[in-house]
Every structure is written in C-alpha cells, then in structure tokens.
Amino acid sequence: MGSRVSEVELPPLFCPLESAVHPRARQVGKRAEEWIERSGMCASQEELAWVVATHSTDFYARFVPGADDDRLLATALWVYWGFGFDDARCDGGPLSSRPAQFNALACQVQRVCENDTATGADPYIGALRDIVRLFRSLGTPAQVGRFAHAHRAWLSGVAWQVGNQALGRMPGLNDFLTMRLLSSGGEPTFAMLEIANGAEVPDRDLYRPAVQALKEMAILVAGLDNDRHSLRKELARDQADQNIYTVLMHERDLTLQEAVDAANGLRDRVLLRFLRLHDRVRPTAGPELAAYLQGLRHGIRGNNEWGLRVPRYLSLGRWPDAMEDTALTWAEEPSDTRPGPLEGAPDVAWWWDDDLA
C-alpha cells in the first residue's frame, strides 16, 4: 500500500461488551501447547513457535469463560490448528495464489470433518482428524454436524480469496464483506460455542433469521477488527492485499488514513445494529440460545482483548515475541451512528430489516 504504520492513526475501538476469561486458561493452554507439539502438524520449530504464539487458548477462553477444561481444550486446539493452517496453506504459504491446488487440499481437509476414516498426506489433515474426534466425544451429532457445515463455509471463503489473489483481483466492498464473512473463520469459531458450552441450541432458535443475522454481524465485526489488528504487520512486511482498507482505497479512491476512518465507521454501524437487535432477541431466549448469544458478545470483546496483545499481530521479527498483558484503551462512543443498511453492501442489508426479532 506504500504506507508505513507510523503514518496511520488507528483509532481506539468502540466495544461496550462484557470482558470475561476462563479462570484456568493458562493451565489449559499448557496442555494445548503440548498437544500441538506432539501432533506433528508443524514442519519446523519456527512454524511451531508461531502457532504456539497465537495463544489460541487465551483467545477462546474469552469466548467461553464457563466451559469445562476439556471442552475448552478441544475447541482451542481447533483455533491453534486454524491459525497454523491459515499461515502455512492459505495466506502466506505456497498455495496462497494457486486455487486448483488449494481447492484439492481443502476438499481433503473438509472430508476429515465429515468422515472419521478420511485420510490425507498433509500433516494438518491428521491433526484435524484428531481434533474432530475430540469434538465427537464431547458434542452431540447435531453440534458436530453444524461445526462441519461451518468449516466448509470457511474453506469456501478462503478458496474465493485465493482465487482473487491468483487473478490479481481486488473485490468491491459488497463482495469483500460477503467473502470476509466466510474467509475470516468466524463460522466454525462460533459454531464451536455449542460444543464448548455443552448446550445445543434448538433448530427453531438457531436458524431464526434474527439469530443468523446476529451471528453474521458478530463474524463481520470480528473479521474487520482482525484486519485492523494485522495492519501493522502487513504494512511492515508489504503483505497487505485483500482487507477492508485496500478494498475501500480501491473502490472509493481513498488514502490509507481515509480508509481506516471509513472502515472504523462501517464497523461501528454494524456493531450498533448487533447491540440493538441482540436486545430485542435476548429477553425471550431459552437457556441454550441465551448462552449462544452471550458467546457472540464475549467473542467480539474477547477477540479484541486478545488481538490487541497477541504476538501473531504485533511481532515483526522472524520469531514471535512474548505476549504481554498490555492495558487497553477503548473508544467511549461509536465513530458513526448513522442508521440503516451500509451503502454499497446490498448482501448484508437484510440485517437492518424491521421485522427481525
């Protein structure tokens, strides 16, 4: 993008949601790191160090602060796996601009979510199979099936992203937001809430349009926040490609600072709609749906508390730095309070439908 992060002011995030973390996150994290090392999925000590430095247990411990230890461990393992796979096979690996080869691998990866006997040569496939076996031992068939469906959605979004990269194509805002809903990994991340909490949301509740809108808005807010968290590193390494800032710069002919400000306003408008719709849905929710909705809230907040501190986004050297418990500053007010659907994004306009409840 031709800019240095020192030239860009990243405003503090507006995030008036509850902060919580699992009380045994550190102990579960040690178990997870031992598992990752034993899994053999990382090809080098450097790759292993970066996967461990995602501190994925700290990440998911903020989504499900009341989960039992084994359920937190299993779901956090997938987050470690997902970040490792993303770095090694998607964003920066040799398949990041080779859609034919990536799609073949993605289909093999997806199959182990659906069939316990599926195999593949890639070490990430065997590790995922073991994680999904843990899910089957802890969750119901419906919960595991929902995770598998969400996992397919994620891989389809990554395939879209890889295809754009191969063609040198910058998507417009509407396409990007639709792609980001998938490629950000939010679908499987939030699908795991049910497994971690041990609470299966009835179909009649989970698939209500209002609940699906809340899930999608939580995914998009977190995805856009991650674009912000990773901007410093991407600029330093000249890796910025498809993110909310490059999309807005391209579509609206903005400077990077103007795109940062526009993206922040767009994100805040989605979050405000999430908060208002949540407050309409939550009062009549049963216990399973209430736990799920709280997980969406915890997820938005926890993703930021983690993302603003994690070496994955902050370390610029070859090896990750230690994670520090840095004090965080939050915006007291949203940067944009305009109501109504986002301009230029018809695919998500339905989130503002008056009859959602």
C-alpha distance (Angstrom), angle and dihedral (degrees) to the residues before:
residue distance angle dihedral
M1 . . .
G2 3.77 . .
S3 3.82 94.3 .
R4 3.78 134.9 109.1
V5 3.77 120.5 -134.4
S6 3.81 88.3 -124.4
E7 3.80 86.8 65.9
V8 3.80 93.1 54.9
E9 3.79 127.4 74.0
L10 3.79 111.7 -146.8
P11 3.81 107.1 -159.0
P12 3.81 119.5 -137.7
L13 3.78 114.6 -94.4
F14 3.77 124.9 -105.9
C15 3.79 105.9 -132.4
P16 3.84 114.6 150.0
L17 3.81 94.2 176.3
E18 3.79 134.3 119.1
S19 3.79 119.5 -82.5
A20 3.80 116.9 -141.3
V21 3.80 138.6 151.5
H22 3.78 133.8 -172.4
P23 3.83 109.1 -96.6
R24 3.83 92.9 -132.2
A25 3.77 98.6 42.4
R26 3.80 93.4 124.4
Q27 3.80 94.2 51.1
V28 3.80 92.3 46.9
G29 3.80 89.0 45.7
K30 3.79 91.4 58.7
R31 3.80 90.1 52.8
A32 3.79 90.0 49.2
E33 3.79 93.8 50.9
E34 3.80 90.7 51.0
W35 3.81 89.6 51.0
I36 3.81 93.0 49.3
E37 3.80 91.3 51.9
R38 3.82 91.9 48.8
S39 3.81 92.7 46.8
G40 3.81 93.9 72.2
M41 3.80 92.0 -144.6
C42 3.82 93.6 127.1
A43 3.78 116.1 79.3
S44 3.82 96.8 -153.7
Q45 3.78 142.7 16.2
E46 3.79 88.7 -106.8
E47 3.80 91.8 55.3
L48 3.80 90.3 46.4
A49 3.80 91.0 50.4
W50 3.79 92.1 53.9
V51 3.80 93.0 46.8
V52 3.81 91.1 50.7
A53 3.82 89.0 45.5
T54 3.79 90.3 62.5
H55 3.82 84.9 78.1
S56 3.77 86.9 -150.5
T57 3.80 93.6 172.8
D58 3.80 89.1 59.7
F59 3.81 87.0 48.7
Y60 3.79 97.6 52.3
A61 3.80 94.3 35.0
R62 3.81 85.0 69.6
F63 3.82 91.7 54.8
V64 3.83 95.6 49.8
P65 3.81 108.9 24.6
G66 3.81 91.6 162.4
A67 3.80 99.3 49.9
D68 3.78 120.8 118.8
D69 3.80 114.9 -107.1
D70 3.80 98.2 -104.8
R71 3.79 92.9 50.1
L72 3.80 91.6 48.3
L73 3.80 89.5 48.8
A74 3.80 94.4 51.6
T75 3.79 95.2 47.6
A76 3.81 93.7 42.6
L77 3.81 88.9 53.4
W78 3.79 89.6 61.0
V79 3.82 89.9 51.8
Y80 3.82 90.6 52.9
W81 3.80 88.4 46.6
G82 3.80 92.3 48.1
F83 3.79 94.4 51.3
G84 3.80 91.0 46.3
F85 3.80 93.0 48.8
D86 3.80 91.1 45.6
D87 3.79 92.9 53.0
A88 3.81 97.4 40.8
R89 3.81 101.3 37.3
C90 3.81 109.0 17.2
D91 3.81 122.4 28.6
G92 3.78 103.2 23.7
G93 3.79 107.6 5.4
P94 3.80 129.6 100.0
L95 3.82 92.1 -88.9
S96 3.81 95.4 54.1
S97 3.82 91.8 103.4
R98 3.82 100.4 23.3
P99 3.80 105.8 86.6
A100 3.81 97.6 176.8
Q101 3.79 93.0 55.4
F102 3.80 93.5 40.2
N103 3.80 93.0 50.6
A104 3.80 91.6 52.4
L105 3.80 90.8 52.1
A106 3.80 92.2 43.9
C107 3.80 91.1 55.9
Q108 3.81 91.0 51.3
V109 3.81 90.0 48.0
Q110 3.79 92.5 49.1
R111 3.78 92.9 49.5
V112 3.81 92.6 64.2
C113 3.81 88.3 58.6
E114 3.78 88.4 58.5
N115 3.79 105.5 33.0
D116 3.79 125.4 39.7
T117 3.81 93.2 -152.9
A118 3.81 96.1 53.0
T119 3.79 115.6 120.0
G120 3.77 140.4 -172.2
A121 3.80 139.4 174.2
D122 3.78 96.0 -121.0
P123 3.84 110.3 97.3
Y124 3.79 90.6 -136.6
I125 3.81 88.8 63.8
G126 3.80 94.4 59.2
A127 3.80 91.8 46.2
L128 3.80 91.8 51.1
R129 3.79 91.6 48.7
D130 3.81 89.5 56.3
I131 3.81 91.7 48.8
V132 3.80 92.7 50.3
R133 3.81 88.9 49.7
L134 3.79 86.9 58.2
F135 3.80 88.7 51.0
R136 3.80 90.8 52.4
S137 3.80 90.7 51.2
L138 3.81 92.0 51.3
G139 3.79 106.3 30.8
T140 3.77 138.8 55.5
P141 3.81 121.6 -102.9
A142 3.81 88.7 -106.1
Q143 3.79 92.6 52.6
V144 3.80 93.3 48.4
G145 3.80 90.4 45.2
R146 3.78 91.1 52.3
F147 3.79 89.9 50.5
A148 3.82 91.2 50.8
H149 3.81 90.9 50.3
A150 3.81 90.5 49.0
H151 3.81 90.5 47.6
R152 3.80 90.4 55.3
A153 3.81 89.5 51.0
W154 3.81 90.4 53.3
L155 3.80 93.7 50.4
S156 3.80 91.0 47.8
G157 3.80 89.7 55.9
V158 3.79 91.9 48.6
A159 3.81 89.1 50.3
W160 3.82 88.5 54.0
Q161 3.81 89.9 50.3
V162 3.82 92.8 48.0
G163 3.80 89.8 49.7
N164 3.79 91.3 53.2
Q165 3.78 89.8 49.0
A166 3.80 92.0 52.0
L167 3.80 91.5 51.2
G168 3.80 95.3 41.8
R169 3.80 86.9 -122.5
M170 3.79 122.4 157.2
P171 3.82 109.3 -155.2
G172 3.77 122.4 -135.5
L173 3.80 120.2 -113.1
N174 3.81 96.3 -93.7
D175 3.81 93.8 49.7
F176 3.78 91.7 42.7
L177 3.79 94.4 53.7
T178 3.80 90.6 48.8
M179 3.81 90.9 48.0
R180 3.82 92.4 45.6
L181 3.80 91.1 54.0
L182 3.80 85.5 63.1
S183 3.80 106.9 28.7
S184 3.81 95.9 48.3
G185 3.81 91.0 73.2
G186 3.78 92.6 -124.3
E187 3.79 94.1 128.1
P188 3.83 96.6 64.2
T189 3.80 92.0 34.1
F190 3.80 92.6 58.6
A191 3.82 92.8 36.6
M192 3.80 87.2 63.7
L193 3.81 91.0 62.1
E194 3.79 89.7 85.4
I195 3.80 93.3 50.6
A196 3.80 92.9 45.9
N197 3.79 94.5 46.5
G198 3.79 94.8 39.8
A199 3.80 89.8 -131.3
E200 3.81 120.9 123.2
V201 3.79 112.3 -153.4
P202 3.83 111.3 -139.3
D203 3.80 114.5 -111.6
R204 3.80 91.3 -119.5
D205 3.82 88.9 61.0
L206 3.80 103.2 34.7
Y207 3.79 94.8 50.0
R208 3.79 97.1 45.4
P209 3.82 107.4 123.9
A210 3.81 91.4 -121.7
V211 3.80 92.4 53.8
Q212 3.79 91.9 46.5
A213 3.82 89.1 50.0
L214 3.81 90.3 51.5
K215 3.78 90.7 50.4
E216 3.79 92.5 49.5
M217 3.79 92.8 47.4
A218 3.81 91.0 50.2
I219 3.81 89.3 50.6
L220 3.79 93.3 49.4
V221 3.80 95.5 46.4
A222 3.80 90.2 50.5
G223 3.80 92.0 45.0
L224 3.80 93.0 51.2
D225 3.80 90.1 45.7
N226 3.80 88.8 53.7
D227 3.80 89.5 52.7
R228 3.79 85.8 56.9
H229 3.80 94.2 45.9
S230 3.81 92.8 50.8
L231 3.82 97.3 43.0
R232 3.81 95.3 90.8
K233 3.78 92.8 53.7
E234 3.80 94.8 42.5
L235 3.80 91.9 51.7
A236 3.80 92.0 47.2
R237 3.80 91.0 51.4
D238 3.82 95.9 36.4
Q239 3.81 89.4 -122.4
A240 3.80 100.6 125.6
D241 3.79 107.9 129.8
Q242 3.81 122.9 134.8
N243 3.78 109.9 15.8
I244 3.77 134.8 121.9
Y245 3.80 91.4 -91.6
T246 3.80 98.3 51.5
V247 3.80 89.5 44.7
L248 3.80 93.4 53.3
M249 3.80 92.4 42.6
H250 3.79 90.1 53.0
E251 3.80 98.5 41.8
R252 3.80 98.9 40.0
D253 3.82 100.7 27.5
L254 3.81 92.6 -119.5
T255 3.77 133.2 158.9
L256 3.80 116.0 -115.7
Q257 3.81 91.7 -102.8
E258 3.79 91.1 50.0
A259 3.80 89.8 49.1
V260 3.81 91.1 49.9
D261 3.79 90.5 53.1
A262 3.81 93.4 45.0
A263 3.80 92.3 48.2
N264 3.79 91.4 49.3
G265 3.80 90.5 53.6
L266 3.79 92.5 46.9
R267 3.79 90.9 50.0
D268 3.81 92.6 48.6
R269 3.80 91.8 51.8
V270 3.80 90.4 54.1
L271 3.80 91.7 47.5
L272 3.82 91.7 50.2
R273 3.79 90.3 52.0
F274 3.81 89.5 48.7
L275 3.81 91.1 52.9
R276 3.80 94.0 48.3
L277 3.79 95.3 46.1
H278 3.80 91.4 44.5
D279 3.79 89.6 56.0
R280 3.82 89.6 54.4
V281 3.80 94.6 49.0
R282 3.82 103.2 37.6
P283 3.85 100.6 66.0
T284 3.82 93.4 64.7
A285 3.82 97.3 37.1
G286 3.78 120.8 121.1
P287 3.83 119.0 -129.1
E288 3.83 95.8 -89.5
L289 3.80 93.9 48.8
A290 3.81 91.4 43.0
A291 3.81 89.9 54.8
Y292 3.81 90.1 49.4
L293 3.81 93.3 49.3
Q294 3.79 90.5 48.5
G295 3.79 87.9 51.7
L296 3.80 89.8 56.3
R297 3.81 89.6 52.8
H298 3.79 93.1 45.6
G299 3.80 89.1 47.1
I300 3.80 95.4 56.0
R301 3.79 92.5 47.7
G302 3.80 96.0 38.5
N303 3.78 93.0 49.3
N304 3.79 88.3 59.0
E305 3.80 97.1 43.5
W306 3.80 87.4 52.3
G307 3.82 98.4 37.5
L308 3.80 95.2 51.3
R309 3.81 90.3 57.1
V310 3.80 108.7 28.8
P311 3.84 121.3 112.4
R312 3.82 89.0 -135.4
Y313 3.80 87.5 77.2
L314 3.80 103.4 22.1
S315 3.82 105.3 43.9
L316 3.78 113.6 88.5
G317 3.80 101.4 179.2
R318 3.78 131.3 84.6
W319 3.81 91.4 -93.4
P320 3.80 125.6 43.8
D321 3.79 122.0 -105.5
A322 3.79 124.1 -131.2
M323 3.80 118.2 -81.8
E324 3.79 113.9 -110.4
D325 3.79 128.8 -158.7
T326 3.80 93.2 -123.2
A327 3.81 119.2 -177.0
L328 3.80 110.5 -110.7
T329 3.79 130.0 -141.9
W330 3.80 119.7 -146.9
A331 3.79 132.1 -164.1
E332 3.79 112.2 -109.6
E333 3.79 94.3 -149.8
P334 3.82 135.1 28.9
S335 3.79 115.2 -99.8
D336 3.81 93.6 -134.4
T337 3.80 125.3 27.0
R338 3.79 100.2 174.1
P339 3.81 110.9 139.2
G340 3.75 127.7 -136.4
P341 3.80 134.7 49.3
L342 3.79 121.7 -32.7
E343 3.78 114.6 -93.8
G344 3.80 113.1 -109.3
A345 3.81 94.6 13.3
P346 3.82 109.0 95.4
D347 3.82 93.3 157.4
V348 3.81 90.7 70.9
A349 3.79 98.8 33.6
W350 3.81 91.0 102.4
W351 3.81 89.5 72.5
W352 3.82 86.3 78.3
D353 3.82 96.2 50.9
D354 3.79 109.8 136.8
D355 3.80 94.1 -137.1
L356 3.82 95.8 59.6
A357 3.79 109.4 117.5
